[in-house]
Amino acid sequence: MSEITNRAFERTDVNWISIIRLPDGQEIPCSIKDVSWLGMKVALSSEVTIPDAFNIRVVGRDLIFNVQQAWRRGHFVGLTILKIGKLPLPKQMPSEDTPTSKTSADYNRIGARRSFRSRE
């Protein structure tokens, strides 16, 4: 028998490939399984240790979330969304080897931040 829980905001099932970015620059691959206005459920190896708060980026999109760990059960982690933003466009760096430019994301700046705390 499944448990019915009243939630303030509906969850949307997703399967977004994502990367957890730790304060020391280490990146941990994971997958976001569902999202709502206030949180998300993430799947990652149960052996991986993560801090209470960190950033998580959705691969292939310009979304980045600042999150806080709410719970952990096996390889699933519940995260509270503190802020959401659009990753700023990477600075283009000219390359002598190729006509195209190399780019790298700047995780130290998160543009267009929005807080969802005001929706509670």
Residue pairs with C-beta under 8 A, 6 or more apart in sequence:
7 36
8 37
8 38
8 120
9 36
9 37
9 38
10 36
11 34
11 35
11 36
11 41
12 34
12 35
12 36
13 33
13 34
14 32
14 33
14 34
14 35
15 31
15 32
15 33
16 31
16 32
16 58
16 59
16 61
17 29
17 31
17 58
17 59
17 60
18 29
18 30
18 31
18 32
18 42
18 56
18 57
18 58
18 59
19 27
19 28
19 29
19 30
19 56
19 57
19 59
20 27
20 28
20 29
20 30
20 42
20 44
20 50
20 54
20 55
20 56
21 27
21 54
21 55
21 56
21 57
21 107
22 28
22 50
22 51
22 54
23 51
23 54
28 44
28 48
28 50
29 44
30 42
30 43
30 44
30 56
31 42
31 43
31 44
32 40
32 41
32 42
32 56
32 58
33 40
33 41
33 42
33 43
33 76
34 40
34 41
37 81
37 116
37 119
38 80
38 81
38 116
38 119
38 120
39 70
39 78
39 79
39 80
39 81
40 65
40 67
40 78
40 79
40 81
41 76
41 77
41 78
41 79
42 56
42 76
42 77
42 78
42 79
43 75
43 76
43 77
44 50
44 75
44 77
45 75
46 74
46 75
50 69
50 77
51 69
52 68
52 69
53 66
53 67
53 68
53 69
53 82
54 66
54 67
55 64
55 65
55 66
55 67
55 107
55 110
56 64
56 65
56 67
56 79
57 63
57 64
57 65
57 87
57 105
57 107
58 64
62 86
62 87
63 84
63 85
63 86
63 87
64 84
64 85
64 86
64 87
64 107
64 110
65 79
65 81
65 82
65 83
65 84
65 85
66 81
66 82
66 83
66 84
66 85
66 110
67 79
67 80
67 81
67 82
68 79
68 80
68 82
69 77
69 78
69 79
69 80
70 78
70 79
70 80
71 77
71 78
72 78
81 116
82 115
82 117
83 110
83 113
83 114
83 115
83 116
84 113
84 114
84 116
85 110
85 111
85 112
85 113
85 114
86 110
86 111
86 112
87 105
87 110
87 111
88 106
88 109
88 110
88 111
90 103
90 104
90 105
90 106
91 103
91 104
91 106
92 101
92 102
92 103
93 101
93 102
93 103
93 104
94 101
95 101
95 102
